[in-house]
Amino acid sequence: MNPRPWYWSTLILFAALLAFLSVWVLLIRDLHGGNPFAVLSVHIVPLLIFIPWLIAGRRKAFQGLCFVLNLYFIQGVTTAFEPGRLWLGTSEALLTTAVFISAMLYARADMQRARRALGL
């Protein structure tokens, strides 16, 4: 299996997740007078840490991203049960699931490629 399509799909979905979280925090979410940029940084910084290694195509970064994505999935499911926020929570959960699957498939395909290169 060629890892390149999964690499690009992960990066595109990752960018979509960052955009979704930014729009949600800055425009939609009621912060009750809180600083929107402080809340945005709490949501975005854990994901931004992975960008250099994702762009470099490091398998361990894709695997580590999957662990962090579980937190965003939990947030999406929890939000989906709040009154009037079903579509926001469901969208976040589906988007994080798509990034998770794409990242895991890239890591798997890259591992298979590395094994073939070693002749295993």
FENWO-V280789 format. One record per residue. N is the residue number from 1. RES is the residue in one small letter. SS is DSSP state (helix for helix, strand for strand, loop for the rest). Layout:
n-><N | N>
res-><RES | RES>
ss-><SS | SS>
This chain:
n-><1 | 2 | 3 | 4 | 5 | 6 | 7 | 8 | 9 | 10 | 11 | 12 | 13 | 14 | 15 | 16 | 17 | 18 | 19 | 20 | 21 | 22 | 23 | 24 | 25 | 26 | 27 | 28 | 29 | 30 | 31 | 32 | 33 | 34 | 35 | 36 | 37 | 38 | 39 | 40 | 41 | 42 | 43 | 44 | 45 | 46 | 47 | 48 | 49 | 50 | 51 | 52 | 53 | 54 | 55 | 56 | 57 | 58 | 59 | 60 | 61 | 62 | 63 | 64 | 65 | 66 | 67 | 68 | 69 | 70 | 71 | 72 | 73 | 74 | 75 | 76 | 77 | 78 | 79 | 80 | 81 | 82 | 83 | 84 | 85 | 86 | 87 | 88 | 89 | 90 | 91 | 92 | 93 | 94 | 95 | 96 | 97 | 98 | 99 | 100 | 101 | 102 | 103 | 104 | 105 | 106 | 107 | 108 | 109 | 110 | 111 | 112 | 113 | 114 | 115 | 116 | 117 | 118 | 119 | 120>
res-><m | n | p | r | p | w | y | w | s | t | l | i | l | f | a | a | l | l | a | f | l | s | v | w | v | l | l | i | r | d | l | h | g | g | n | p | f | a | v | l | s | v | h | i | v | p | l | l | i | f | i | p | w | l | i | a | g | r | r | k | a | f | q | g | l | c | f | v | l | n | l | y | f | i | q | g | v | t | t | a | f | e | p | g | r | l | w | l | g | t | s | e | a | l | l | t | t | a | v | f | i | s | a | m | l | y | a | r | a | d | m | q | r | a | r | r | a | l | g | l>
ss-><loop | loop | loop | helix | helix | helix | helix | helix | helix | helix | helix | helix | helix | helix | helix | helix | helix | helix | helix | helix | helix | helix | helix | helix | helix | helix | helix | helix | loop | loop | loop | loop | loop | loop | loop | helix | helix | helix | helix | helix | helix | helix | helix | helix | helix | helix | helix | helix | loop | loop | helix | helix | helix | helix | helix | helix | loop | loop | helix | helix | helix | helix | helix | helix | helix | helix | helix | helix | helix | helix | helix | helix | helix | helix | helix | helix | helix | helix | helix | helix | loop | loop | loop | loop | loop | helix | helix | helix | helix | helix | helix | helix | helix | helix | helix | helix | helix | helix | helix | helix | helix | helix | helix | helix | helix | helix | helix | helix | helix | helix | helix | helix | helix | helix | helix | helix | helix | helix | loop | loop>
